[in-house]
């Protein structure tokens, strides 16, 4: 039976890719990371994405990561496979491989490095969609991938392609999120990618979040979502304030995406290092990061 995309909602970590000290994959650690996320109540697992270092993985490694996540999750929540690429051909190949592996849905980043037009972005998604049957989430990340998917383009895709069911919007702009919701039909799933905007985005109709700090503080993020759903807006705002302090503090520590993996290591999770050229933190930075985690209640002071 095909996966029902209407069930996609809530808090979804872009799960880090665990690595050994030499930068090789440590897939034996994947079950530990998955269990930590599921124990905190996340609603799906997304990998490989930007925080998963998809850009640094070979095609074979990306497939291995998806396989390991599927095995660890074992059907308990949906697994969304990240299959975006610079070329349509490669995006199709990644997407078909993920579909064969048993992924529940696909999240497809816009082509990066190049700057395709909106018509070219539309054609990219339409061509991939024609090659697979899984539900597809677009992924608009203008900070990392240069281009954005315009709300009108998302509206065209949603209207023309039945299994183009949603988008991860990492614009960091609530007005953009609202414009997407207005441009797309009812039931279209908009997941906010900016950790500091989870609560306000839920207030305007977002379906949930795919945010990097969920790897570090899944219970905080799930708490925001659950409090909002229960109508406890004061609690949702309070939890959002704590998560925002964490997210705004993380970039002080090294280069993206090492912040999250270092924080997870301090919390006892086997994330390992980021792949070089990104370097690990020094001991002074690590001590400051520990203090940040303590300040938001994730570690004892």
N, C-alpha and C positions, 0 to 999 in steps of 0.2 A: 504494500500500500504506500502511495506517495506521501511524503511528509506534508502536513497541513501547516502552511506558512502562517495562518492566523494565530498559531500558538507562539510565534516569535514575539517576545516581549521582555521587559525587565532589564536586569543587570548582566552584562556579558563581558568577561575579561578578554582582552586581546592577549592571550596567554603567552608568556615569555617562552623562548626556546632554551631549555636547559643545556648547558655546555660544560665540558671538562676544562680544567685550567689551560690546556693547550688549544682551546677553541674548537675542538671536535664536539659533535653532538653527544649529549649524555641522555639518551632516550630512556634509560633505566630510571631516571628521576621523574619522568613524565607522570606516572601514577601518583606520586607524592604531591606534585603541584596540582593536578586535577582534583585530588581528594580535598586539598585545602580549599579550593574554590567551591566545590560542591558542598562541603561541610558548612561553608558560610552562606549558602543559599542562592548562589548565582543561578541564572535561568538558562544559560547556554554557554558554550565554550567556542571562542573564535581563534583560529590559528591557521596558517601563519599570517600575522599582520605586521604593521610597522614596528610595534613594540616587540614582536616575535623575531625581528631581524630578517624578515622575508627577503629584503633587498640583498642580504649577505649570504643567502642560502642558494645552493645549486638546485636545479630542477629536481634531482633525485633526493636531495635533502628535504626539500619542501614536501615531497611525497612521503618521505619517512616520518616527518613531523605529524602530518595529517593522520597517517596510519597509527602512530603511537597514541595520539589523542583519542581517536576513535576506539582503540582497544581499551584505553584507560577509562573513558566515559561509559562504555558498554551500554549505550542506549538510554542512560538515565536522564540526560538532557540533550537538546539538539547540539550538533557540532557543525559550526559554520566554517567552511574552508576558505581561506584567502587565496584567490587565484588571479589577481590582477597582474599585468605585465606591460611592458612598453609596446609590444606589438600585439595585434589581434591574434595572429597565429599562435603565439606563446600563451596568451590568455585562454584560448580555446583548448590547447593541449593541457594546461594546468587544470582547467575546469572539467574536462572529460576524465582526466585521471582521478580527480577528487570524487566525481560522480561514481566511477567504477569502484572506488574504495569504500563508498557507503556514506559519504557526507550527507547531511540533511539539507544544507543550503550553501550558497556561495556568496562571498563578499568580494566584489571585484573593484579594485582601485582603478581610477582613471590612469591612462598612460602617463608615466612620469618622465622627466627630463625634456621631452618634447612638449609642444604647446598646441595640441589639436583644437580645431574649431568646435563649436557646439554640434554642428552637423557631423563632424568626424567622431565626436564622443558618442552621439546617438548611434552612428553606424557601428562603432566598436561594441557597444552593449547589445545591439540588435544581432550582430553576427555571432557573438558568443551565445546569446540566448537561443539562437537557431540551432546551435550545436549541442545543447544540453537540455534536460527537462527539469532540473532542480530549480527551486525558488532562488532568485537572484536579488541580492542587495547591491545597489550601487555604492560607491565609496568616494566621497568628495573630500579631499584633503589638500586645499590649496597651499598650505604652508609647506608641505612636504612634496607634493606632486605638481606644483606650479598652477595647474588649471583647476577650475571648479566646475561642477555640473550645475548649470543654471536651473532654477526651479522650473522654468518652462520646458527645458529638456527632460527633466525628470517627469513632468506631467505627460509629455509625449510618450516616453518610454512606458510609463504605467498604463496609459490608455491603449497602447498598441501591442504590448507584450504581456499576456496574462500572468506569466511567472516572474515578471519583474515587479517584486512585491514591496521593496523598501529601499532605504538608503542609510548609510552611516554618514552623518553630516559633521565634519570636523572643521567647519568654517570658524567656529568660535564666536558666532554672531547670531544672537537669538532672533533678530529680525530676519536673517536668512532662513533659519529653521522655520519660522512662522510662514515665510513666503513659500517654502517647499510644501508645507502642510496645506496651504491654500491652493497650490497649483496641482495637487495630486488628488485622486479620488478617495472617498472614504475607505478606510481599511488599509491604506498605504502606510507602511511602517517607517517612521523616522526615528533613528537612534542617534542621540547626540554624542559626539566624540570629545567634547571639551568637558573635562572633569568638574570644572567650577560652575557649569551651567546645567547640571542634571536637574535640580529642583525647578528652576524657572522654565526649562524646556518641557518638563512634565506638565507644568501649569498651562502651557499653550497647546498641548496635545501630542507631545512626543511619546513614542512607545517604550522608550527606555534609553539605555546608554551602553556604548562600547568605549570604555575609557581606560587609559593605561594604569591609572592609580588603583583600579580594581584589583590588580595583581598584588598590591601592597595592603590595601584596606578593603577587602571584599565585604566585610560585615558593615562597614560604614556606608558603602554604596548601596548595598541591599537594604540597609535601614532607611536610607532616604526614600527609596522606591516604595518600601512597605508602608512607611509612615504617610507618604503622599496618598497611596491607595486607600489607606484607612481614614483619610481626612484629617490626620494630625499634622497640620501644616507647621505648627511651632516646632515640633520634633524634627520634621523634615528639614526645616531651615537651620536648626541647630546642628544637625548632622552634616548638612551641606557646608556650613561654616568650617567645621573641623576638616572635612575632606578638601575644601578649597585651600586651607592653610597648608595642608600637606602638599597639594599639587603645586601651589605657588612657590613652596620652598624647595622642591626637588631639583629644579634646574641650577641651583647653586652648586651642585655636587657633580663635577665632571661633565662629560659630553653625553648627549642623547645617544643611545638609550640605556646607558649604564646606570643611571640613577635608580631605576626601578629594580634592576637585578641586584644592586648593592643593598638596597633597602630590604629586599626579600631575604638576602643572605643574613642580614642582621636579625631578621625575624625567624631564622632557622629553616628557611626554605631553600632547596638545592637548585637555585637558578644558575649559579656559575657566573663566569665573566661575560661581558659583551665580546663579540668577535672583533679582533683588531682590524683597523687601526685604533679603535676606541680602547683606552687603557683603563685599568681599575683605579679606584680612588686610593689616595694616600691615607695613612693612619689618622692624620689630623682631620681630613675631610670626612673620614668614616666616623670619627667621634662626633663631629658636628651633625652628621646625618642621624646618628643615634639619638642625639638631643632633639632633633626635629620629630623623630618618631615618638619619642617620649612625650613631647609637648602636645601631641594630638591623641595621646592615650593608647598608642600601639605597643609601647615598651615601658617598663618601669623606669622611672627617672634615676 
